[in-house]
Amino acid sequence: MYEIRFHGRGGQGAVMAAQTIAEAAILEGKQAQAFPFFGAERRGAPVMAFARIDDKRICDRTQVSEPDMLVVMDESLLDIEPVASGLKKGGCAVVNSSLAPSDIDLGVVTRCVSVDATSIALEMLRAPIVNTSILGAMARADDFVKLESIQQAIMNRFGEKLGEKAGRLNAEAAKAAYDRSREGTCRGERKVQKKNAWLPTWQETPPGVALPKTTKAGMAVGPGSMTQNLTGSWGVSSPVYDDSKCIKCQRCWFICPEGCIRRSEDGVLQFDIRYCKGCGLCAKVCPKDAIQMKRKGAKA
């Protein structure tokens, strides 16, 4: 039996990736199953999905704790999730990263395929939804399912939901990722991250919950659910602010779902990137284009 565990963020398509790889296996006459594991997470929150493939009937319905293939759809998860936990000896990892495998520290030394799936998705799909790109890299990492079968499954699943053109573009993204993937061995120097608790106990909850320490009186809007969860790693883009265009209308402050925007004493807006998930709502409502969304790491 071949077992796969996907680690991604809500909105990246981890569940659809698991379902698509299972369908590709079924197209080749194999038995397969796929299922997710998540709660009431928001877009960008860490999620998992699982797939199993075998030549005979699969009776095991438990989560995949010892995968043959580990798929990391967002490199930032390495710092907050125990993604490498349980990876079988002789298994392989597929990581969405612009780095070469030898520059990736997964916490275990293993065969690794890296691909900049985010860039491929933005280039070909105009959205940072990396599931179909990562499927192409999976085919490069191991031939348990052929690339042609994966592309057909993508056409079937995405074409049915989004139309023939969308299915074709997603299939092409998988082929592009297959061609651009790099193979090698990743490093195992970092300690496998222990899973962070999402919420502290009530004894640990600070007065004012997420309110900043500088709040002297009254009520203020604080970033995120709790200050210990730096949700800024959830996004692909971040805001670039031009104070010379800003008319201080506060529309961005009002609409920000994470409460990341504050105004300094001299009236200049400040964006707390530690909690900004890059949703872009602030840029959309700005009447003067004082806010532009830029991919993280890109020059302003």
Beta strands, then each sheet from edge to edge (+ up, - down):
strand 1: 2-9
strand 2: 31-37
strand 3: 46-54
strand 4: 69-72
strand 5: 92-96
strand 6: 110-115
strand 7: 182-186
strand 8: 237-241
strand 9: 261-263
strand 10: 269-271
strand 11: 291-295
sheet 1: 2+ 3- 1+ 4+ 5+ 6+ 7-
sheet 2: 8+ 11-
sheet 3: 9+ 10-
end
